[in-house]
Amino acid sequence: MIELLVVIAIIAILAALLMPALASAKEKGRQSACINNVRQQTLAVLMYADENSDFLPPTAYNDANGEEVDWPSLLDPYLHYVAKIHFCPSDRSSKTNSYGLNELTFVDLTDPDPPPATRLAAFHSTSTTIMQGDIGTEDDFVTPRPDTLKLTAPGSDLNDDEDARPSTRHAKRCDLGFMDGHGEHLLLRQFYTNQIPVDQWFMP
């Protein structure tokens, strides 16, 4: 009986030691799936531009029937209509979308008097300009703000129902896609907070 209790105790200790490592490995897998989603959507945006005279897709527009069409739907033809690509595996709050387009780069045609769509040729540095990334928080970067569409720049307010701050769902990092097609996972302090100039990663 004592020997059995000793064995059970040893197994419990080993399990306690292994659990953090297993949890970390599981999250690493989710992060890999997320950055893959980001890359696929980033390439889909570039394919859209290639087929639309170099113009980037809007974050949203109203169709002929007055119905709002959002950017994930515009990319679906280039993503073979695989809905899960629009979801981060670590996002437990959103039901329609986990990612947002850079609000200073992509126009919202549902806004009153919107500017013209941005062209790829307008970018000074595609490798350092954010296209899209993990979103879904309020100004505190903690409180959930799910199912939004626009990654709000640091210098902008959350003044639209579709705006949100970045979400650091992956070990305090945010998965991001850049205008040249590459992806990175960065800490907030690396691209969002305390930047000089404040919107340097978001301006075309």
C-alpha positions as CSV (number, residue, x, y, z in Angstrom):
1,M,0.0,0.0,0.0
2,I,2.8,2.4,0.9
3,E,4.6,1.6,-2.3
4,L,1.4,2.3,-4.3
5,L,1.0,5.7,-2.7
6,V,4.7,6.5,-3.4
7,V,4.2,5.6,-7.1
8,I,1.0,7.7,-7.2
9,A,2.9,10.6,-5.6
10,I,5.7,10.4,-8.1
11,I,3.3,10.3,-11.0
12,A,1.5,13.4,-9.6
13,I,4.8,15.3,-9.3
14,L,5.8,14.4,-12.8
15,A,2.4,15.4,-14.2
16,A,2.7,18.8,-12.4
17,L,6.2,19.3,-13.9
18,L,5.0,18.4,-17.4
19,M,1.8,20.4,-17.5
20,P,3.4,23.8,-18.1
21,A,5.5,22.4,-20.8
22,L,2.5,20.7,-22.5
23,A,0.5,23.9,-22.2
24,S,3.3,25.9,-23.7
25,A,3.7,23.5,-26.6
26,K,-0.1,23.6,-27.3
27,E,0.0,27.4,-27.4
28,K,3.0,27.3,-29.7
29,G,1.0,25.2,-32.1
30,R,-1.9,27.6,-32.0
31,Q,0.5,30.5,-32.6
32,S,1.9,28.7,-35.6
33,A,-1.6,28.2,-37.0
34,C,-2.4,31.9,-36.4
35,I,0.6,33.3,-38.2
36,N,-0.2,30.9,-41.0
37,N,-3.7,32.4,-41.2
38,V,-2.2,35.9,-41.2
39,R,0.2,35.0,-44.0
40,Q,-2.6,33.5,-46.1
41,Q,-4.8,36.6,-45.7
42,T,-1.9,38.9,-46.4
43,L,-1.2,37.1,-49.7
44,A,-4.9,37.2,-50.5
45,V,-4.9,41.0,-50.1
46,L,-2.0,41.2,-52.5
47,M,-3.8,39.0,-55.0
48,Y,-6.9,41.2,-54.7
49,A,-4.8,44.2,-55.5
50,D,-3.2,42.5,-58.4
51,E,-6.6,41.9,-59.9
52,N,-8.0,45.3,-59.1
53,S,-5.5,47.8,-60.7
54,D,-3.2,47.9,-57.7
55,F,-6.0,49.1,-55.4
56,L,-6.3,47.5,-51.9
57,P,-9.6,46.2,-50.7
58,P,-11.7,48.4,-48.4
59,T,-12.4,47.3,-44.9
60,A,-16.1,47.5,-45.7
61,Y,-18.5,48.8,-48.4
62,N,-22.2,48.8,-49.0
63,D,-23.4,46.7,-52.0
64,A,-26.1,47.6,-54.5
65,N,-28.8,46.5,-52.0
66,G,-27.3,48.6,-49.2
67,E,-25.9,45.6,-47.4
68,E,-22.5,45.9,-45.7
69,V,-19.8,43.7,-47.1
70,D,-16.7,43.3,-44.9
71,W,-13.1,42.6,-46.0
72,P,-13.0,38.9,-45.0
73,S,-15.8,38.3,-47.5
74,L,-13.8,40.1,-50.2
75,L,-10.8,37.8,-49.6
76,D,-12.8,34.6,-49.4
77,P,-12.5,33.8,-53.2
78,Y,-8.6,33.9,-52.8
79,L,-8.8,31.6,-49.7
80,H,-11.1,29.0,-51.2
81,Y,-13.8,30.1,-48.8
82,V,-12.1,28.4,-45.8
83,A,-13.8,30.2,-42.9
84,K,-11.4,29.1,-40.2
85,I,-8.6,31.2,-41.8
86,H,-10.3,34.3,-40.4
87,F,-10.0,32.9,-36.9
88,C,-7.1,32.8,-34.5
89,P,-7.1,29.4,-32.7
90,S,-6.4,31.3,-29.4
91,D,-9.3,33.7,-29.8
92,R,-12.0,32.6,-27.4
93,S,-14.2,35.7,-27.8
94,S,-14.8,36.2,-31.5
95,K,-17.5,34.5,-33.6
96,T,-16.9,36.1,-37.0
97,N,-13.3,37.4,-37.3
98,S,-10.1,37.6,-35.2
99,Y,-8.0,39.9,-37.4
100,G,-8.1,43.6,-38.5
101,L,-6.8,45.6,-41.4
102,N,-4.6,48.7,-40.7
103,E,-7.1,51.5,-40.5
104,L,-4.7,54.1,-41.9
105,T,-4.0,52.0,-45.0
106,F,-7.4,50.5,-45.8
107,V,-10.4,52.8,-46.4
108,D,-13.8,52.1,-44.9
109,L,-16.2,53.0,-47.7
110,T,-19.2,52.9,-45.3
111,D,-17.8,56.0,-43.6
112,P,-19.3,59.4,-44.7
113,D,-17.2,61.0,-47.5
114,P,-14.4,58.3,-47.5
115,P,-11.1,58.9,-49.2
116,P,-10.2,56.9,-52.3
117,A,-8.8,53.4,-52.0
118,T,-5.1,53.1,-51.4
119,R,-2.8,51.7,-54.1
120,L,0.2,49.5,-53.4
121,A,2.4,52.0,-55.2
122,A,1.7,54.5,-52.5
123,F,3.9,52.7,-49.9
124,H,7.3,54.0,-49.1
125,S,8.4,50.8,-47.2
126,T,6.2,47.7,-47.6
127,S,8.4,45.7,-45.2
128,T,7.8,48.0,-42.3
129,T,4.2,48.9,-42.8
130,I,1.6,46.7,-41.0
131,M,-1.2,45.3,-43.2
132,Q,-3.2,43.4,-40.6
133,G,-2.9,41.5,-37.4
134,D,-4.5,40.0,-34.2
135,I,-7.1,42.4,-32.8
136,G,-9.9,42.4,-30.2
137,T,-9.2,44.5,-27.2
138,E,-10.2,47.9,-25.7
139,D,-7.8,50.7,-24.9
140,D,-6.4,48.7,-22.0
141,F,-5.3,45.9,-24.3
142,V,-7.1,43.4,-22.0
143,T,-10.9,43.9,-22.1
144,P,-12.3,41.9,-25.1
145,R,-13.6,43.8,-28.1
146,P,-14.4,40.8,-30.4
147,D,-15.5,40.6,-34.0
148,T,-14.0,43.9,-35.1
149,L,-12.5,44.6,-38.5
150,K,-10.0,47.5,-38.2
151,L,-6.6,47.5,-36.4
152,T,-6.7,51.0,-35.0
153,A,-3.4,52.9,-35.1
154,P,-1.8,54.0,-31.8
155,G,-2.6,57.6,-32.3
156,S,-6.3,57.0,-33.2
157,D,-9.3,56.6,-30.9
158,L,-11.7,53.7,-30.9
159,N,-14.5,55.8,-32.5
160,D,-16.1,53.1,-34.6
161,D,-17.8,49.8,-33.7
162,E,-15.4,48.0,-36.0
163,D,-12.2,49.5,-34.4
164,A,-10.0,47.6,-31.9
165,R,-6.6,47.6,-30.4
166,P,-4.1,44.7,-31.0
167,S,-4.6,41.5,-29.1
168,T,-1.5,39.8,-27.6
169,R,-2.9,36.3,-27.6
170,H,0.4,34.5,-28.0
171,A,2.7,34.8,-25.0
172,K,2.1,38.5,-25.0
173,R,2.8,38.8,-28.7
174,C,0.6,39.9,-31.6
175,D,0.7,38.1,-35.0
176,L,1.1,40.6,-37.8
177,G,1.2,40.6,-41.6
178,F,3.2,43.3,-43.5
179,M,2.6,45.0,-46.8
180,D,5.4,43.1,-48.5
181,G,3.8,39.7,-47.6
182,H,5.9,38.6,-44.6
183,G,4.6,37.9,-41.1
184,E,6.0,38.5,-37.6
185,H,4.8,38.1,-34.0
186,L,5.8,41.1,-32.0
187,L,5.4,42.6,-28.5
188,L,3.3,45.7,-28.2
189,R,6.4,47.8,-27.3
190,Q,8.0,46.7,-30.5
191,F,5.4,48.2,-32.8
192,Y,2.5,49.9,-30.9
193,T,3.3,51.5,-27.6
194,N,5.8,54.4,-27.1
195,Q,6.6,54.7,-30.8
196,I,8.2,57.8,-32.3
197,P,6.5,58.9,-34.5
198,V,3.4,57.3,-32.8
199,D,2.0,55.8,-36.0
200,Q,5.3,54.9,-37.7
201,W,4.2,51.3,-38.4
202,F,0.8,52.2,-39.8
203,M,1.5,55.0,-42.3
204,P,1.8,54.1,-46.0
